C-alpha cells in the first residue's frame, strides 16, 4: 500500500483546458474509506471528470467494491460485492455564500488544485449497501439466553435462560390454552 492517497486527484490540467474539457480517471486501491466501509480487497472505480464554469463535475461510471458487512443476526462478517453504476457530484471552486453544508457541498482544494473523491465514493458505496445484510437466508442468529451462534453450535450453556424457559411446565408456555374454553362458552 502506497503512502499517496489514491482518492485525491489533481485537476490543474483539466481546469486549464477550459469549459467542457473532460478526462477519465481509474482508481484501484486498498485504502480505507472510513470506519463504516471495510474493504475485503481492492476497490476499483472509473470516474469521468468534466470541467464546468465554476466547478468540476465527477460522474461515476462504475465502482466495484468488495466490502465486509456484519450480519445483524449472528454478528459474523460476510463479504459482499457492491456495484455502483451511476452517480454524480459537483466540486465547486468556491464555497456557496448561502446554505453551505460541508457534508453536501464538495469544494476544490485551490491550493493544490485537487479534489478528494473519497467521500463521494464512500457515500455511494454506503447508499448501495443491502437493505437486509444477513449472511444467509437461513441464518439462525444468536441464542437470546446464552449468546451462542446457532448456525455453528446446538449446545447451549447449562445456565441458558432460553432453554430453561422452554423446559419449565408446558402449561405456563401455552398462551392460547384457554382459548377453546372461551370460544365454547360464548
N, C-alpha and C positions, 0 to 999 in steps of 0.2 A: 504494500500500500504506500503510495507516494505521499509526501507532506503537502503537495499542492492540492488546493480544494478544487475538485473536479466540477463543482456546481457553479463556480464563478467564471464568467466568460467575458473577455474583453470585447467591447463593441466600438472601439475607436475607429477602426477602418470602415465598419458598416455605417457609422454616423457620418463620416466624411464623404461617403459615396452618394449622399443625397436622398431625398424622399423616394420611397418605393424600392430602394435597394434591399436585397434580401440575401440571406445565407442560411445554409442548413448546418445544424450542429448535431453531432453524435456524441453521446455521453455513455461511457461504460465504466462503472466504478463500484467499489465495495464500501464506499464511505457511508457512514451512518447518516440518517435523516431525522434524528431526534429520538426521544425515549419511546414514543408510541409507534414507530415503524422500525422493526427489526428485520434486516435483510438476511435471507438464508445464504445467498451468494450474489454475484454481480447483478446490478441493476443496469438495464440498457434503455436509453431514451434517444428519440430523434425529435428535434425541435427546430422549427423554422423561425428565424428572426427577420422581421420586416421593419425598416425604418419609416416612421411616420413623421408628422410635422414637429411635434414636441415629445415624441415617445418612441419606444421600441416595442413592437408587438411580438410576443412569443406565442407561437402556435404549436401545440403538442401534436405531433403526427403519430407517435407511438411511444408508450412506456411499457416495458416488461419488467416487473419487479417480483422476484420470488421472496415472499415475506414469511415470517414466522408469526402465527397468531395463536394466542392461548385459548383453548376450548373453555367456554364458560361453565360446562358441566363437570368435566373431570380435571380441569386446570392443566392438562398436558399441552405442550406446544405442538402445533401442526404446521407443516409447510404448505403455503397456498400461493398460487401464481396469480398476481394481479396484472391485468392488461388494461391500459388506458389508450383509447384510440382517438380521442379528441379532447381538446381543452385550449383555453386561450387566456392570456393575461397581458396587460399593458403596463410597461415600465415607463413611468413619467420622468421627464428630465427635471422638472421642478415639482415640489410639493404643492398640492392644491391649497388655495387660500382658505377654502371652506370645506367642512366635512372631511377633514383629514383623519383617516384611521390607519395606523401603521400596520394593521393586520389585513386590511383590504387594499390599500394602495401600495404598489411596488414602485420604488424610486431608483433611478440610475445613480450609481456612485460616480459623480462627476470628477472626483479627484483621480480615480483610476480609470474612468470611462469603462466601467464594467457593470454587469448585472449578476445578481446571485439567484440562481434558478432553484436552489434547494427548497425554499418554501413553496414555490409553485409545484414542484414535483411531489413533495411531501403531502400537500393538501389534496392533490389529485389522487394519490395512492390511497389516502385515508377515505376519500369520498367513494372509492371503489372497493372498500372492504366488504366482505359478505355480510348480509344482514344478520344471519344466524351462524356464526363461525364455529359450529361444533365439529369435532374431529371426525365423526361419522354419524349417520342417521341412527345407528344402533348404540350410541354412547349411553351407558347406564349412569354415568356421573359418579359422585362420591356418596358414600353412606352418610345419612344425616346423623346417625348416632356416633359412629367411631371414626368417620372420615376416610376409610379405605377406598381405593379406586375399585369400583365394582366391575370394571372391564377386565381387571387383572386378577383379582382375588375374590374368592367366595367365602373366605374365612374371616369372620368378624372378630373383634376383640371380645374378651369374656364380659367386659362391662359395657358392651354396646347397648345403648338405650333403645335403639330402633328394634333390635332383635328381642330384647327383654319385653318391650311393649307388645310385640306380636305373640309371645309365648304366655302372656297372662291369660286370665279367664276369657274365653271367647265371647261370653255374653257382654262383657264390657266393650268389646270392639265391634259390636253389631248395632250401628246407629238406626237401622231400619227394622229391627227385630219386632217392635210393637206396631209397625205399620199395618200388618194384616189384621190385627185386632181392632185397630181404629177404623179401618175401612169396613169390616164386618159389622161393627156396632153402629154405623151411621145409616 
